Amino acid sequence: MISNVCLTGSLGELIKGTIYRYVNVDRPVPKDRQFVIDKIPVCHWSKTHKSQFSTLPVGACISLSGRLEKDDDVGIVIVLQEYLVLSRESTIQLKEGD
């Protein structure tokens, strides 16, 4: 099966012992008027930590597209095909009432 997903979020930490790093996505919870951060595991298509994607700073804002795969240890992951760095600095955190 072929899949394609697009995602925009901020880069999280590398997942120890794996080839993945988290991309953090803010998801609104209307009932509580707050945001929850979902952590999505993503790896570069080369499946190594030797790509520029792995060296980008935590907090950098990116937009990416890739395909879904299942990893036996991590679960559903995104294999990165292409990405665009929107900001290398940490993204702005929304506070309640903003």
C-alpha positions as CSV (number, residue, x, y, z in Angstrom):
1,M,0.0,0.0,0.0
2,I,1.3,3.5,-0.9
3,S,0.7,6.3,1.6
4,N,1.6,10.0,1.7
5,V,1.3,12.2,4.8
6,C,2.0,15.9,5.4
7,L,2.9,17.3,8.8
8,T,3.9,20.6,10.3
9,G,5.4,20.8,13.8
10,S,8.4,21.4,15.9
11,L,11.4,19.0,16.1
12,G,11.7,17.0,19.3
13,E,14.5,14.9,20.7
14,L,16.1,11.9,19.1
15,I,14.6,8.6,20.3
16,K,17.5,6.7,22.0
17,G,18.4,3.4,20.5
18,T,16.5,4.1,17.3
19,I,16.8,6.0,14.0
20,Y,13.8,8.2,14.8
21,R,13.2,11.6,16.3
22,Y,10.0,13.1,17.4
23,V,8.1,15.8,15.6
24,N,5.8,17.6,18.1
25,V,2.4,18.7,16.8
26,D,0.0,20.9,18.8
27,R,-3.5,19.5,18.9
28,P,-6.3,21.7,20.2
29,V,-8.7,20.2,22.8
30,P,-11.8,22.5,22.5
31,K,-13.4,21.3,25.7
32,D,-10.5,22.3,27.8
33,R,-9.5,25.3,25.6
34,Q,-5.9,24.0,25.7
35,F,-3.4,22.3,23.4
36,V,-2.0,18.8,23.8
37,I,1.4,17.9,22.2
38,D,1.4,14.7,20.1
39,K,4.8,13.2,19.5
40,I,5.1,11.6,16.1
41,P,8.2,9.4,15.4
42,V,9.9,10.4,12.1
43,C,13.1,9.1,10.4
44,H,15.0,10.2,7.3
45,W,14.5,8.1,4.2
46,S,18.1,6.9,4.5
47,K,17.2,5.5,7.9
48,T,20.5,6.8,9.5
49,H,21.3,9.7,11.9
50,K,23.8,11.0,9.4
51,S,21.3,13.3,7.6
52,Q,20.8,17.0,8.1
53,F,17.3,16.2,9.5
54,S,18.9,14.5,12.5
55,T,21.2,17.5,13.2
56,L,18.5,20.2,13.1
57,P,18.0,21.8,16.6
58,V,15.2,20.8,18.9
59,G,12.4,23.3,18.5
60,A,13.0,24.0,14.9
61,C,9.7,24.4,13.0
62,I,9.4,22.2,9.9
63,S,6.9,21.1,7.3
64,L,7.4,17.6,5.9
65,S,5.9,14.9,3.7
66,G,6.6,11.2,3.9
67,R,5.1,7.8,4.0
68,L,3.7,5.6,6.8
69,E,5.5,2.5,7.9
70,K,5.2,0.2,10.9
71,D,8.3,-0.3,13.1
72,D,8.1,-3.4,15.4
73,D,9.5,-1.4,18.4
74,V,8.1,2.1,17.9
75,G,4.8,1.5,16.1
76,I,3.5,3.6,13.2
77,V,6.2,6.0,12.0
78,I,6.7,8.5,9.2
79,V,9.6,7.9,6.8
80,L,10.6,11.4,5.7
81,Q,10.7,12.1,1.9
82,E,11.1,15.8,1.9
83,Y,10.9,18.7,4.3
84,L,11.2,22.5,4.6
85,V,12.7,24.2,7.7
86,L,10.3,27.1,8.5
87,S,12.3,28.4,11.5
88,R,15.5,27.1,13.2
89,E,14.5,28.8,16.4
90,S,12.0,27.4,19.0
91,T,8.4,27.9,18.0
92,I,6.2,30.2,20.0
93,Q,4.2,28.5,22.8
94,L,0.6,29.5,23.0
95,K,-0.8,30.2,26.4
96,E,-4.4,30.0,27.5
97,G,-6.2,33.2,26.5
98,D,-3.9,34.0,23.5
